[in-house]
Amino acid sequence: MNKKHINHIILLLVIMFLLYTPYMTSARPEYAVKESKTCSVCHASDGPPQLNDIGVYYALHNHSLAGYVPPPKATPTPTPQMEIGVHMNTWDVGLRVMATILIILAVVYAIRL
């Protein structure tokens, strides 16, 4: 392998790291410890960084739940669902798959040299 190919591999690794960095830095477990609550109290079922109403209140009020009053629960009316296929709401899965494929291609390319 020459230096140019090594630089390409390093570039791909840096891109991979940049794609994964937001997911590694989004969780803040010290808030859960501080409030003696689980992460799911403030985060939506999709997980961090999506916040629910309690999480938004906590973030806007100097990381404190003092004075929080939960909104009244509304009874939803059932609606018929006719969903067919797979629906993705975020790009994170696609980006991770693309980054993983790029890494695999880089390794195969490096091996073939």
PyRosetta script that sets phi, psi and omega in degrees:
from pyrosetta import init, pose_from_sequence

init()
pose = pose_from_sequence("MNKKHINHIILLLVIMFLLYTPYMTSARPEYAVKESKTCSVCHASDGPPQLNDIGVYYALHNHSLAGYVPPPKATPTPTPQMEIGVHMNTWDVGLRVMATILIILAVVYAIRL")
pose.set_psi(1, 137.0)
pose.set_omega(1, 176.9)
pose.set_phi(2, -98.1)
pose.set_psi(2, 177.3)
pose.set_omega(2, -173.8)
pose.set_phi(3, -65.0)
pose.set_psi(3, -33.0)
pose.set_omega(3, 179.8)
pose.set_phi(4, -63.0)
pose.set_psi(4, -42.7)
pose.set_omega(4, -179.8)
pose.set_phi(5, -68.8)
pose.set_psi(5, -36.9)
pose.set_omega(5, 177.4)
pose.set_phi(6, -64.8)
pose.set_psi(6, -39.5)
pose.set_omega(6, 177.5)
pose.set_phi(7, -64.0)
pose.set_psi(7, -36.7)
pose.set_omega(7, 177.4)
pose.set_phi(8, -64.8)
pose.set_psi(8, -42.2)
pose.set_omega(8, 179.6)
pose.set_phi(9, -65.5)
pose.set_psi(9, -41.6)
pose.set_omega(9, 178.1)
pose.set_phi(10, -63.3)
pose.set_psi(10, -41.1)
pose.set_omega(10, 177.8)
pose.set_phi(11, -60.9)
pose.set_psi(11, -43.4)
pose.set_omega(11, 178.2)
pose.set_phi(12, -63.9)
pose.set_psi(12, -39.0)
pose.set_omega(12, 177.3)
pose.set_phi(13, -65.1)
pose.set_psi(13, -38.3)
pose.set_omega(13, 177.9)
pose.set_phi(14, -65.8)
pose.set_psi(14, -41.9)
pose.set_omega(14, 177.6)
pose.set_phi(15, -62.6)
pose.set_psi(15, -42.4)
pose.set_omega(15, 177.6)
pose.set_phi(16, -60.1)
pose.set_psi(16, -44.4)
pose.set_omega(16, 178.9)
pose.set_phi(17, -62.1)
pose.set_psi(17, -42.4)
pose.set_omega(17, 179.8)
pose.set_phi(18, -65.8)
pose.set_psi(18, -32.4)
pose.set_omega(18, 177.2)
pose.set_phi(19, -69.8)
pose.set_psi(19, -34.2)
pose.set_omega(19, -177.6)
pose.set_phi(20, -89.4)
pose.set_psi(20, -16.8)
pose.set_omega(20, -174.7)
pose.set_phi(21, -58.6)
pose.set_psi(21, -47.1)
pose.set_omega(21, -179.1)
pose.set_phi(22, -59.7)
pose.set_psi(22, -30.7)
pose.set_omega(22, -179.4)
pose.set_phi(23, -76.0)
pose.set_psi(23, -28.3)
pose.set_omega(23, -179.7)
pose.set_phi(24, -79.6)
pose.set_psi(24, -25.0)
pose.set_omega(24, -174.1)
pose.set_phi(25, -104.3)
pose.set_psi(25, 3.3)
pose.set_omega(25, -173.3)
pose.set_phi(26, -83.7)
pose.set_psi(26, -28.3)
pose.set_omega(26, -176.2)
pose.set_phi(27, -82.8)
pose.set_psi(27, 142.8)
pose.set_omega(27, 178.7)
pose.set_phi(28, -130.6)
pose.set_psi(28, 79.5)
pose.set_omega(28, -175.6)
pose.set_phi(29, -65.8)
pose.set_psi(29, -18.4)
pose.set_omega(29, 179.1)
pose.set_phi(30, -65.3)
pose.set_psi(30, -26.6)
pose.set_omega(30, 176.0)
pose.set_phi(31, -68.8)
pose.set_psi(31, -38.9)
pose.set_omega(31, 178.3)
pose.set_phi(32, -64.2)
pose.set_psi(32, -39.8)
pose.set_omega(32, 178.5)
pose.set_phi(33, -67.5)
pose.set_psi(33, -43.3)
pose.set_omega(33, -178.9)
pose.set_phi(34, -59.6)
pose.set_psi(34, -42.0)
pose.set_omega(34, -176.7)
pose.set_phi(35, -92.7)
pose.set_psi(35, -3.0)
pose.set_omega(35, -177.2)
pose.set_phi(36, 55.9)
pose.set_psi(36, 43.7)
pose.set_omega(36, 179.1)
pose.set_phi(37, -133.4)
pose.set_psi(37, 162.6)
pose.set_omega(37, 177.6)
pose.set_phi(38, -82.2)
pose.set_psi(38, 164.7)
pose.set_omega(38, -179.6)
pose.set_phi(39, -63.3)
pose.set_psi(39, -30.7)
pose.set_omega(39, -176.4)
pose.set_phi(40, -70.5)
pose.set_psi(40, -9.0)
pose.set_omega(40, 176.4)
pose.set_phi(41, -68.4)
pose.set_psi(41, -41.6)
pose.set_omega(41, -176.4)
pose.set_phi(42, -100.2)
pose.set_psi(42, -21.5)
pose.set_omega(42, -176.3)
pose.set_phi(43, -104.3)
pose.set_psi(43, 148.6)
pose.set_omega(43, 178.2)
pose.set_phi(44, -69.2)
pose.set_psi(44, 170.0)
pose.set_omega(44, -177.9)
pose.set_phi(45, -64.9)
pose.set_psi(45, -18.3)
pose.set_omega(45, 176.2)
pose.set_phi(46, -71.6)
pose.set_psi(46, -15.9)
pose.set_omega(46, 179.3)
pose.set_phi(47, 92.3)
pose.set_psi(47, 177.4)
pose.set_omega(47, 179.9)
pose.set_phi(48, -59.4)
pose.set_psi(48, 145.9)
pose.set_omega(48, 6.2)
pose.set_phi(49, -96.2)
pose.set_psi(49, 10.3)
pose.set_omega(49, -178.7)
pose.set_phi(50, -70.0)
pose.set_psi(50, 121.4)
pose.set_omega(50, -179.8)
pose.set_phi(51, -100.6)
pose.set_psi(51, 146.4)
pose.set_omega(51, 171.8)
pose.set_phi(52, -93.7)
pose.set_psi(52, -168.1)
pose.set_omega(52, -176.7)
pose.set_phi(53, -60.8)
pose.set_psi(53, -41.3)
pose.set_omega(53, 179.8)
pose.set_phi(54, -65.2)
pose.set_psi(54, -41.6)
pose.set_omega(54, 179.9)
pose.set_phi(55, -64.5)
pose.set_psi(55, -39.8)
pose.set_omega(55, 177.1)
pose.set_phi(56, -64.9)
pose.set_psi(56, -44.0)
pose.set_omega(56, 177.7)
pose.set_phi(57, -59.7)
pose.set_psi(57, -44.9)
pose.set_omega(57, -178.9)
pose.set_phi(58, -61.1)
pose.set_psi(58, -42.1)
pose.set_omega(58, -179.4)
pose.set_phi(59, -69.4)
pose.set_psi(59, -37.1)
pose.set_omega(59, -176.7)
pose.set_phi(60, -81.9)
pose.set_psi(60, -16.2)
pose.set_omega(60, -176.5)
pose.set_phi(61, -113.5)
pose.set_psi(61, 49.4)
pose.set_omega(61, 172.8)
pose.set_phi(62, 55.8)
pose.set_psi(62, 41.1)
pose.set_omega(62, 177.5)
pose.set_phi(63, 53.6)
pose.set_psi(63, 52.5)
pose.set_omega(63, 177.9)
pose.set_phi(64, -142.6)
pose.set_psi(64, 143.1)
pose.set_omega(64, 176.5)
pose.set_phi(65, -96.9)
pose.set_psi(65, 6.3)
pose.set_omega(65, -179.4)
pose.set_phi(66, -62.1)
pose.set_psi(66, 127.0)
pose.set_omega(66, 177.5)
pose.set_phi(67, 87.3)
pose.set_psi(67, 3.1)
pose.set_omega(67, -179.5)
pose.set_phi(68, -75.2)
pose.set_psi(68, 129.3)
pose.set_omega(68, 176.0)
pose.set_phi(69, -120.3)
pose.set_psi(69, 117.4)
pose.set_omega(69, -178.5)
pose.set_phi(70, -66.3)
pose.set_psi(70, 142.6)
pose.set_omega(70, 178.6)
pose.set_phi(71, -69.0)
pose.set_psi(71, 153.0)
pose.set_omega(71, 179.0)
pose.set_phi(72, -64.6)
pose.set_psi(72, 144.2)
pose.set_omega(72, -179.5)
pose.set_phi(73, -78.9)
pose.set_psi(73, 128.9)
pose.set_omega(73, 175.9)
pose.set_phi(74, -97.4)
pose.set_psi(74, 143.4)
pose.set_omega(74, 178.3)
pose.set_phi(75, -87.6)
pose.set_psi(75, 113.6)
pose.set_omega(75, -178.9)
pose.set_phi(76, -74.6)
pose.set_psi(76, 147.5)
pose.set_omega(76, 175.2)
pose.set_phi(77, -87.4)
pose.set_psi(77, 133.1)
pose.set_omega(77, -178.2)
pose.set_phi(78, -67.6)
pose.set_psi(78, 138.9)
pose.set_omega(78, 176.9)
pose.set_phi(79, -121.1)
pose.set_psi(79, 141.7)
pose.set_omega(79, 178.8)
pose.set_phi(80, -68.0)
pose.set_psi(80, 140.2)
pose.set_omega(80, -178.4)
pose.set_phi(81, -115.9)
pose.set_psi(81, 127.3)
pose.set_omega(81, 179.4)
pose.set_phi(82, -123.5)
pose.set_psi(82, 53.2)
pose.set_omega(82, -177.8)
pose.set_phi(83, -87.3)
pose.set_psi(83, 133.6)
pose.set_omega(83, 177.5)
pose.set_phi(84, -129.3)
pose.set_psi(84, 132.7)
pose.set_omega(84, 177.0)
pose.set_phi(85, 99.4)
pose.set_psi(85, -171.5)
pose.set_omega(85, -177.9)
pose.set_phi(86, -105.5)
pose.set_psi(86, 131.8)
pose.set_omega(86, 178.8)
pose.set_phi(87, -117.4)
pose.set_psi(87, 128.3)
pose.set_omega(87, 178.4)
pose.set_phi(88, -116.2)
pose.set_psi(88, 129.3)
pose.set_omega(88, -178.7)
pose.set_phi(89, -95.6)
pose.set_psi(89, -16.4)
pose.set_omega(89, -177.7)
pose.set_phi(90, -128.5)
pose.set_psi(90, 162.9)
pose.set_omega(90, -179.4)
pose.set_phi(91, -92.4)
pose.set_psi(91, -5.9)
pose.set_omega(91, -170.8)
pose.set_phi(92, -61.5)
pose.set_psi(92, -36.5)
pose.set_omega(92, 179.7)
pose.set_phi(93, -66.7)
pose.set_psi(93, -44.5)
pose.set_omega(93, 179.8)
pose.set_phi(94, -63.4)
pose.set_psi(94, -40.9)
pose.set_omega(94, 178.8)
pose.set_phi(95, -65.8)
pose.set_psi(95, -40.5)
pose.set_omega(95, 179.4)
pose.set_phi(96, -66.8)
pose.set_psi(96, -40.5)
pose.set_omega(96, 178.8)
pose.set_phi(97, -65.2)
pose.set_psi(97, -43.1)
pose.set_omega(97, 179.3)
pose.set_phi(98, -62.7)
pose.set_psi(98, -42.6)
pose.set_omega(98, 178.8)
pose.set_phi(99, -64.4)
pose.set_psi(99, -40.0)
pose.set_omega(99, 178.8)
pose.set_phi(100, -65.0)
pose.set_psi(100, -41.2)
pose.set_omega(100, 177.8)
pose.set_phi(101, -63.9)
pose.set_psi(101, -40.9)
pose.set_omega(101, 177.7)
pose.set_phi(102, -62.0)
pose.set_psi(102, -40.3)
pose.set_omega(102, 178.8)
pose.set_phi(103, -65.1)
pose.set_psi(103, -43.4)
pose.set_omega(103, 179.0)
pose.set_phi(104, -61.9)
pose.set_psi(104, -43.6)
pose.set_omega(104, 178.3)
pose.set_phi(105, -63.2)
pose.set_psi(105, -38.9)
pose.set_omega(105, 179.1)
pose.set_phi(106, -64.4)
pose.set_psi(106, -41.4)
pose.set_omega(106, 179.2)
pose.set_phi(107, -65.9)
pose.set_psi(107, -44.1)
pose.set_omega(107, 178.6)
pose.set_phi(108, -63.2)
pose.set_psi(108, -41.1)
pose.set_omega(108, 178.3)
pose.set_phi(109, -63.4)
pose.set_psi(109, -42.2)
pose.set_omega(109, 179.8)
pose.set_phi(110, -67.0)
pose.set_psi(110, -36.0)
pose.set_omega(110, 179.0)
pose.set_phi(111, -68.5)
pose.set_psi(111, -37.5)
pose.set_omega(111, -177.5)
pose.set_phi(112, -71.9)
pose.set_psi(112, -17.5)
pose.set_omega(112, -179.5)
pose.set_phi(113, -73.9)
pose.dump_pdb("model.pdb")
